[in-house]
C-alpha cells in the first residue's frame, strides 16, 4: 500500500522512506522503457477520487485507499490516535451488507481462505488501507466484501484496543532509548514547534486513547469525499468502477477536518545536546522546506542526489566518510508533504569526533547552497536517476504506491511518463537557485544525542 509505515516508526525511517519516494519514478514491469503508463482517473458517485491502471500480466489486484486521516489530525494529547485507528481496522467488524459480524481471528481466517493480504496504516498526512487479492472468482469478491466491511463497520473491541495500545507504548518506550530516535523526535519538534508535524506519540498520549476516541476519529475522517482509491491489476475499467463504488459507498458522512496551522518556514538557529551512554553520537539537523506541489521539486531532487541523497556518489559521503573517516554513513533528505516537509541531514559518529563532523557537515551544506553542483556532479546525478528509472517500479505494488501519490498530491496523470525528461531538463542554475530558496544553513535546528557537552 502507499502508506509505507505507521507513525510508530522513527522519524528517520519516515524521512528515508520519503526520500525514496521523492526519487521514485516508474515503468510497468516488462514494459518498453518509454511506454506511456495508462492511468485512468474519475470521481465515483460517492465523491471518492479513483485512479486505475490495468495490468493483465498476472491474476492479481492491488487496491489502496488513502483517507485524509493522518496524524496531523490527532487531537491535543492524543498523539497516536490516527495510527491506532488505521491499524485496528481488521481487529473486529459488525455485521454489514449481509456480512456477519467478525472478530479478529475470523477476519484473519477469512483473508487466509482467499489468499489475500490486508493492512491499515497511517502517516502524517493520510491513513488508510491496502489490499492485495487474486482476481479469480470467488476469491476477489470475498476479499473485497470483507475489506469493505472492515472500513465501513470497525468495532474496536476494548480488549484488543488495550492490547494494541500496550504494544505501541512498549515500542515507543524502546525507541526512546535509542539515540537516533531521540534525535529525530527532538529535531521534528524544533523544526515544527507550532505544528502537528512536530508532535510525536508518547506512552502518555497513547495511554489516554479510548474506544470512543477511535470510533470518533474513524467517523470524522474515513469518508468517501476525503478518499483516494487506487487500483492496479487484471481487471477492466467497468470492474474498477464497480469496485471503487462498493468500497466507498456507505462510509461515514464525516466531519470537516480541523484547519491546519501554516508551517513556520523560518525558524531560529538552535542546538540541543542531550547526554546518552551510547558509544556513538547521533546528529540531526534540518528545517522546514517544501510541500509536494512545489515547482522546485525536480531541481531539489537532482540537487540533493549530489549533496547527500546519492550514497557513495554524494558530497557528504565523500567528504565526511571517505576523506575524513568521521562516519559510516551520512544522508540528506527532502520529505515533501501536503504542507512543507523538512530538509534534514543525519549521521552517527564517534563521540570524540562529534564537533568536527558537525562543523564539516555545516560547511559542506553552506558551500553547496552558495555554489550548487559542478557540471560533472549534475551530469552524474541525472544519469544515475534516469538509468535507475525502470527499477523504481518493477512490480504492481511499487506502481500502486506511485499512482496513489499522483492521486493524493494531485499530480498530472502523465507525471511518470515525463519524469525522466523533467530530470534531464534540470540545470545547475536551477539547482542552485532552488537550494537558496529552500535551504538556509544559518537557520537550522540541530540535535546531538550522546556527544560532548560542547
N, C-alpha and C positions, 0 to 999 in steps of 0.2 A: 504494500500500500504506500501511498505517497507520504504518510506520516512515518518517518523513518525511525523515530524513537520517542518514548514517552518522556514527560518532563521530569521524571526522577533521574534521568541521565545527567551526567555532569555538563555544565555549560561548555566545557572544552570539547566534549564529544559532539554536542549540538553544533558548535562552530565548525568542527571538522566535517560533519555531515552537510552543513550548509555550504561550506567551502566546496565540497564535492558537487553539490547541486549547482553552485554558482558557475562551475565549469562544465556542467552537463550539457550534452547535445546528443542527437540520436540518429540511428538508422534502424529500420526494421531488420530483424535478423535475416541474413541471407540476401538482403536487397542490394541492388546496384548502388554504388556509393552516392550518387546524386539523385536518386529517385525521390519523388515527392512522397511525403507521408500523408495518406488520405484522411486527415482529421475532419470529421463531420461534427457540426455543433447545432444545437437548437435549445429552446426552452420548453420544458414539459408543461402540461396543463396545470401542474401543481405549483409552478413557479421555479422549480429547480433548473439550473443550467446543466446541460448534458453535452458530453464530448465523447465521441466514439471513433475507434479505429478498427476496421475489420482485419482480422489476422487468421486466415483459414488454415495455416500450415499445421497447427496442432489442435486437437479437440479440447481446448481449454478456454475458459472465460475468466478474465480478471476484472473485478469491479472495485472501484474506490468511491467512497462518498466522503467529501470534505464538508464539514459544517463550520460556520463562523462561530466556533465554540472553543477557542483556545484559552490558555491560562491567563491571558491578559484580562479576561472577564472574571477571574476568580474574585469573589468579594473580599474586602479587607479582613484579614485574619483567617482566611480560608484557603490559602495557597495550597495547591494540590487537588482542589475540587475538580477542575477540568480533567486532570489525569485520571482520577478515580471514576468519574462519570463515564469516560470512554472505555477504560479498562474493564469495568464491571458490567458492560452491556451483555456479555454472554454468560453471566452467572445466575440468570433467572429471568423468566418471562411469563406474563399472564396469558391466558387464552386470547387469541386474536385471529380474526378472519378464518375461523374454522380450525385453527391450530390449537391443540391442547396446551394447557399451562405446562411449563417445563422447569425443572431445577437445573443446576449447573452440570450434574452428571448426565442427565438426559440430553441436555444440549450437546455436550461433548460426544456422547454416543451417536446422536443424530448426524453430526458432521462426520464422524468416523465412518458411519454407514455409507455416506455418499463420497467419501474421499476428499471432502472439501476442507479448506483452510480459512478460518475466520479470526479476525482480531480487531480490537479497538485501541486507539492511542490518541494522545493529544500533545500538541506543541504550543508555542507561544501564541500563534495566531489562529490555529484551527484544530478541531478534534474530529474524529470520525472513525470509519471502519474500512477494512479491506476484506475482500472475499475472493478466493480462487476456487473454481469448481470445474468439473468436467462438463462439456456441453451436451453429452448424450442424455436422452430422457430415460428414466425419470430423475437421474441424479441432479441435473441442473435445476429442474423445477423444485425439487425438495430443498436443495441448498438455498435457493433464492427465497422460498417461502419462509424458511427458518431465519435467514438473515433479516428479512422484512419484519418478522415477529420481534426479533431482538431489539431493533432500533425503534420500533413503534410501541412496545409494551414492556420495557425492562422493569423488574421488580425490586432490585437492590435489596436482597434479603439481609436482615440485620446481622445474622451470624457470619455471612460472607463478607459484609462490609467491615465488621470488626476484625476479621482475619486479615483482609487485604490492607486495611489501614495499618495494622501492626507490621505487616511485611514492608509496607512503604516506609514506615517510621524506622524500621531496622535498617533498610537500605540507606536512608538519609543519614542516620547516625554513623553508619560505617563509612559512607562517603565523606562525612565531615571530619574524619580522622586523617584523610589524605591531603597532602599539601596542595596538589593540583586542583582538587575540588574546592578547597578553601579559597585559593587564589581566584579561581573563576567566579565564585559566588560574590566575593568581595569586589571584584572588578565590575561585575554586572551592576551591583548596587552603586558603585562610584560613577559608572557611565550613565546610569538611568536613576538618579536619586529621587525623581518625582514621577516615575512612570512604571506601570506594571512589568515592563521588560526587565526591570531591576529587582524584582521580587522573586525569591526562591522559597520553595516549600520547606517547612521545618517540622520537627516532631510535634511541636505545639499546634501549628496550623492544621496539620493533618489530623491530629487527635481531636480537634474541635469539629470536624466534619460529621454531619449526621445523615441519616437516611433521608430526612426531609430536604436537606441541602442538595443531595444528589438528584432527587426527583425534580426539584425546582430548577436546577441547572439544566437538566435534560429537557424539561418542558419549555424553558425560556429560549433555549439555543438550538435544539435539534429540530429545526423547522425546514420545510421544503424550500421556502423562499430564500433561505440563507445556506443552501446546499449546492455543491458542485458534484455531479455524478460523472465518473469516467469509466468507460467500458472498452476493453480491448480483448478480442478473441474471435472464435469461429462462429459468429452469428451474423445476421444481416441487419440492415437498418430497421426494418419493421420489428424484429425481435428486440433490438436495442431500445427502441421507443417503448415497447411494452414493458420491458424490464425496468426502465427508469421510472415509468408511471407506477408500477407495482411497488417499487421500493420507497417511493416518496409520497404516495397517496396515503393519508391517514396519519401523517406525522403531527406532532403538536402544532397548535396555531402559533406558538412562540410569542416572544416579547421583544420590543425594540431594544437593541443592545445598548448598554451604557456608553455615553460619549467618552472616547479615549482622550486623555490629555495629549497635547503636542509634545514631541520629543524635544528636550532642551538640547539644541545642536551644539552649543558652545559650552564646554564645561571647564572649570578651573583646573589647572595642572595640580595633581596631588600625588602623594606617595604614601602607601601604608606598608609597614614592615611588621610581620606577625611571627613571633617565635614558634618554632616547631622542631622536634627532635630528629626529624628525618636527616639522612646523610646528605641529601641534595636540596638545594633551594628551588622552589618553583616561582617563576617570574611571569607576570602577565601585565600587559599594558594595552590601552586602547581608548576609543572614543566613539560617539555616535557617528554614523557615516551616511548610508544611503538606503532608501526604500527600493523595492524591487523594480518599480517602473521608471527609475531614474535614467535619463538618456546617456549618462556616463557609464552605464553598466559594462559595456564591452571594453572601453578603454581601461576601466579599473580591473576587469577580469584579466586582460592581457598584461597589464602593468603589474598586477600582483603576482602573476606567474613568475615574472622576473625578480620581484622583490623577495617573496618568501613562500609562494604557493607552488613552485616548481620543483620541490625536493632538492636533489643534489645540484640542479642547474640554477638554483636561486642565489641571489647575492647574500642573503642572510646565512644560508648554509655554507656557502663558500668562505665567507669572511669569519663567521663565528665558530663554525665547526672545523672546516678543513684547514684553514690557515692558522687559527689560534687555538684550536682544540679545547674550546670553552664549553662545549655542549655536545651531546649526541644528537640532538635534534632541535631545530628552531623553525617556527612556521608563522606565516601571517595569513589572515583571513579577512574577507568581507563577508558579512552574513546579512544580505538584504532581506527585509521582511515587509509586511504591509505598511508599517511605519519604519522610519530609518533604523536599520540594524547596525551593529557595530563593525568597526575595523579593529582588529586586535592582533597582537604578536604574543607568542608564548614560547617559553623554553624552560629547561631544567639545567642546572649547573651545580658544580661543587660549591659548597658554602663559601669557601675562601675566594672563589672566582666571581661571586655574585656581582660586586660593584663593577668589576672590569667588563663582564659580559653585558650588563645593563647599559653601561656607558657606550659600548661599541654598538649595540642594537640601536640606541637612540641616534648615534652618529650616522649609521647607515641609513636609517629611515629618513632623517633630516636631509641628507645629501641626495637621496633618491627623489624626495619630493621636490627639491630645488632644481635638479638637473634632469630627471627622468632616465629612461633606459638608453643604452647605446644602440646604434643600428644593429650590431651583431646580436645583442641581447633580445631586441624586439623581434628580429627575424627568427631566432631560435625558439622563442616563446610561441610565436604564431605557428611555426611549423609543428611544434610538439602538440599544440592544442588541436590543430586541424588534422594531423595524422592520427591522433587518438580519437577522433570523432566517431568512427564506426563502433568503437568499443564502449562508448558511453552508454549505449542502449543496444545490447545484443540479445535481449530477451523481452518477452511481453511485460514482465514485471518492471523492468527498467523503463521501458517505453511508457508504461502506465504512470510511473512517477513523473515523468517529464510532461506528458499530456495533461495530467492533473495539475501540474504547476502552471501550464498555459491557461487552463480554465480558472484556476484560483487567482492568478495575478492579472488576468485579462490581457494576456499577450496575444499577438497576431497568430492566426491559425498556421501561417507559413513560417513561424518562428524557427522550427527545427530545420526546415528546408533552406533557410537563409543564414543559418548560424555560421557556417564556415566563411561565407562572404563577409559577414559582419566582422569576424575576427580578422580577415585579411585586409579589411579597409582601415584598421586602426593604425594611426601614425604616432611617431614619437611625441610630437607636439600635443596630440590629443591625450596621450597618457600623462604627460607632464601637467597639462592644464587640469585634467580630471583629478589627479592626486592633489594638486594645490587647492582645488575647490573643496575636497572632501577629507583630506588628511592634514592635521595640524600638529606637528611634532611638539610644539610648545604648549599645547593644551590637551594633554593626555593624562588619564589616570593610570597609576602604576601600583601594583600589589606584589610584594615579595614575601613569600612564606618560607621560613626556615633559613633565611640568610642572616648576615651580620646586622647588628643594630644600625649601622651606617657605614 
